[in-house]
Amino acid sequence: MRTPPAPSDRSRHRVLVVEDDDTIGRHLESGLRGNGYAPTWSRTGTAALSEAARSRYDVLLLDLGLPDMDGLDVARTVRAHHPDLLIVILTARTDDIDVIAGLDAGADDYLVKPFSLTVLLARLRAHLRRRVVETPPREPVQLADLVLDVTARRCTFHDEDIELRPKEFDLLAVLALNAGAAVSRETLMAEVWDENWFGSTKTLDVTMAGLRRRLTEAAGGSARLPRITTLRGHGYRLEL
């Protein structure tokens, strides 16, 4: 039986790998290509920024410890120019503050080194699968002075835009569409990340902390902002 030809690069998800370690870089490049992706490997932040400006990519796999610049600066720059790009940080840093910094810089997810290729591929499939699902238009949701337009992916307070990261917006959307009801952690992980998610739910905690911080900053002490209540042992509730 003839082996079917591999899909062309035009039909593959294009992945920009930014990693200065030769062993990890080669492993990622060969593993991604062998699983149907079209990877391009950059060893420095400068080279990655040039590549991202020159070509269109679907995914950015980004090491933070680069030889010429901080990976967080790469994430911020790329995110500013490519708001729909999936950014996954690959890091040896495990402290909450480092994870928060990565997500605040625009990353959608993170993996702590050492990680397995199997886990990385599962994460990519989950993220990319959710991005291609089309949903019908929804009417904007108004809660006090906060307005959430899910279709336009726009959040405003007193008609001023609140800049939210993609997962922060998705998290707020699930809570807003279920305002007043308790939403479990399992439901949030399934709705915002993936129903088959098997990683740490620490991602939810970090994203929730970021969402609360951005809403508080936007409100400036105003009481006309819905409050997100933590339900210990269960999940969260967006108060009416």
BELMOTA-V540410 format. One record per run of one state. SS is the DSSP state (A for helix, B for strand, O for the rest). FROM is the first residue (numbers start at 1). TO is the last residue. Records with the same first field share a line. If there is no record, write none. Layout:
# BELMOTA-V540410
SS = FROM-TO / FROM-TO
This chain:
# BELMOTA-V540410
O = 1-8 / 12-13 / 19-21 / 35-37 / 43-44 / 55-58 / 64-64 / 66-69 / 82-85 / 92-95 / 105-108 / 113-116 / 132-140 / 144-145 / 150-153 / 158-159 / 162-165 / 178-181 / 194-201 / 220-227 / 232-234 / 239-240
A = 9-11 / 22-34 / 45-54 / 71-81 / 96-104 / 117-131 / 166-177 / 185-193 / 202-219
B = 14-18 / 38-42 / 59-63 / 65-65 / 70-70 / 86-91 / 109-112 / 141-143 / 146-149 / 154-157 / 160-161 / 182-184 / 228-231 / 235-238
